[in-house]
Amino acid sequence: LTMKKLFSIIAVLTAFSSFGFANTCFYANSASSYEVPAPDTLNVRVGGRTYQLALSPCPNLNWANSIGFKTFSSWVCAGDQVIVYDNFSNWQDRCWIDNIVQLK
């Protein structure tokens, strides 16, 4: 690699990092279960690992019957959304994912 190309690669990685893209992510179709341990916090089980999602205000999360993800790809990362469904009253809510941390 030339110094110019190396500098370009570092600049791109730094830009992604500053916008929250260089983050812990998981494959959306591998999510098997979830729990709500605290307000605006969602733990998602993916295989043998648990990921904790910090959400922007998500007031209806505690009443969710199911959840889904709105992503830019098949990977769930910071900047994507959790869709909260209540099947009984037929409503949905969208909550932004601020951060994802792998717990186990």
Stockholm file with secondary structure:
# STOCKHOLM 1.0

chainA/1-104         LTMKKLFSIIAVLTAFSSFGFANTCFYANSASSYEVPAPDTLNVRVGGRTYQLALSPCPNLNWANSIGFKTFSSWVCAGDQVIVYDNFSNWQDRCWIDNIVQLK
#=GR chainA/1-104 SS CCHHHHHHHHHHHHHHHHTTCSSCCEEGGGEEEEEEEETTEEEEEETTEEEEEEESCCTTGGGCSEEEEECSSSEECTTCEEEEEETTTTEEEEEEEEEEEECC
#=GC SS_cons         CCHHHHHHHHHHHHHHHHTTCSSCCEEGGGEEEEEEEETTEEEEEETTEEEEEEESCCTTGGGCSEEEEECSSSEECTTCEEEEEETTTTEEEEEEEEEEEECC
//
